[in-house]
Amino acid sequence: MKKHSAGSTAIILLILIYLLIPLVVSAIYSLFSNWTGIVPRGFTIEKYVEIFSDPLFRAALARTILICIIPIVITIVVVLLALFVTAIYFPRLEKYVQIICMIPYTIQGVILSISILSLYVSNKTILGNRLIMLIGAYCIIILPYIYQGIRNGMRAVNMPVLLEAAEMLGASKLYAFFRVIVPNILSAIIVSSLLAVGIIFGDYVLVRNLDGSAFQNIQIYLYQAMKSDGMKASAVFVVIMAVTFAISAVVLYLQSRQNKSAKGAK
Amino acid sequence: MAYIRFENLNKSFGEKAVLKDINLDIEQGQLVTLLGPSGCGKSTLLRCLAGLETVTSGKVYLDGTDITDVNPRDRGIGMVFQQYSLFPNMTAAQNVAFGLKMKKVPSNEIDTKVNNILDVVGLSAQKAQYPSQMSGGQQQRAALARALVTEPKVLLLDEPLSAIDALLRHNLQVEIRRIQQELGITAIFVTHDQEEAMVMSDVIHLMYNGGIEQSARPIDLYTQPKSTFVASFIGHYNLLSAEDMQKATGEKPESGNVAFRPEIISISRTPIEKENCFTMHGTVNVSLPHGNILRYATVCNGVQIDVDVLFGENEVFDRGDEVYLAVSKSECVYL
């Protein structure tokens, strides 16, 4: 292994500082009430108490979590079934599935939301419901991440042989898929869904364009807080970052566990 | 009717015919080997019996019933695969129990059966281990136990030892043969390794290019190849055309090609006088030690003849030495 030179360490430190400054400054800003002198005074966690006791904030947080879960579950089920069918019955279609699942990478949120609106806004069925539109839009946005994660997981297990082995032992293909393949790619599924959680948590554009302020998620709450109280906005921002960090930590933990079990295999 | 019968079996992948009109009978209680070079159709034939490939035309019978269109899971066939195929999320014991659970065997019965079969394959100590904690040999033993525990009518083994290193492979060959004879189960073993086929089988079906080239007991296949392909695939036959034979020995053989095994040739520094022999005179070109035997590649009047001698009890020759060779005419195979 190469020894790290002082230069590369310095560069990494600089980048770290650059990335952490906004976060640290926001955290400090949210914790002090008096900014008239050079050194801030008046340490207080009042803003955190305030936002956590604000039912609107809790509702926004709950909504955001709820609006995360539904599209993720839908997308995982759809991708799993699609990959199952292509792997077993139509292996030649796999590359088309891949292309379709990768397209959303290139679509900007604004374009996607405007397109969905113009398509469905005059629809009188359930598809015209703003919330359904939002869920659908999130499904599209997270599709590449979920697809890539699950497909990589499937590559790591030898799916055709495992399915054939299960079939020879008396299991149906679908049963074998959910009993044998899915448990083996579970950590891949979890990792990709946590990625999707991060994406939906950070969304402002889609929810703003599709639902306006009718559906107040955490980003909308943040936006409104910014207009009224900078200190409160900073506190909200810190909470969002904390939740995102927590998600990342879980992802890293799961990945390291997966690597460990992969290393154990000879 | 034989226990297993393939009748006029054809299988094509698109335009490519992989199995061409196979007719094959397999008797109950035997271990038979499908032997052949890669791409000869041996694995495909096995998979047709398992039901993992559909046949293009023809019939497959097992135990008197036509199973051509029966679902793989209803055929009562156990299979061990080439790649490790244990379910990674289950322990050895859970893997073995999988097939019994599918059959809805009561759980106390499952435990007894699983313990018994793990004992037979020598894995009792590993029953709580996951596949990633087991060696390749242990994994294939567990896969064997998993295939055997449901008491299948026939056990299929698709090159199960090809990923395992040489020493362990030899042990497992003997082991599989022992278990097969102990349980009296009918087994079909696919391999491209002729030594493995020789060691394990009651009958070898040598396949070539989508057909059965020769079916025989291992020793008969070795000593009496029926075609030039069999002679070139089995052992290290010297396979000479009539012209080469005349160049090397000065005699024209009665017909066609002549094949003789390198270990039946006598080699000496002085001319060999023997009745009914082809005699040759040449020089040693290469000497290759194969452990217990030494293989000399000699050149006799421009024709290469390989000679095997047991190492130790024979005179050792060097590159460039002049040698005389003799091979009994009755031991040659005329093809």
Interface residues (C-beta under 8 A of the other chain):
Chain A: V157 N158 V161 L162 E164 A165 A166 E167 M168 L169 G170 A171 S172 V180 P183 N184 S261 G264 A265 K266
Chain B: A50 L52 P72 R73 D74 I77 G78 M79 F81 Q83 Y84 S85 L86 F87 P88 N89 F98 G99 M102 K103 P131 S132 Q133 S135 G136 A143 R146 A147 T150
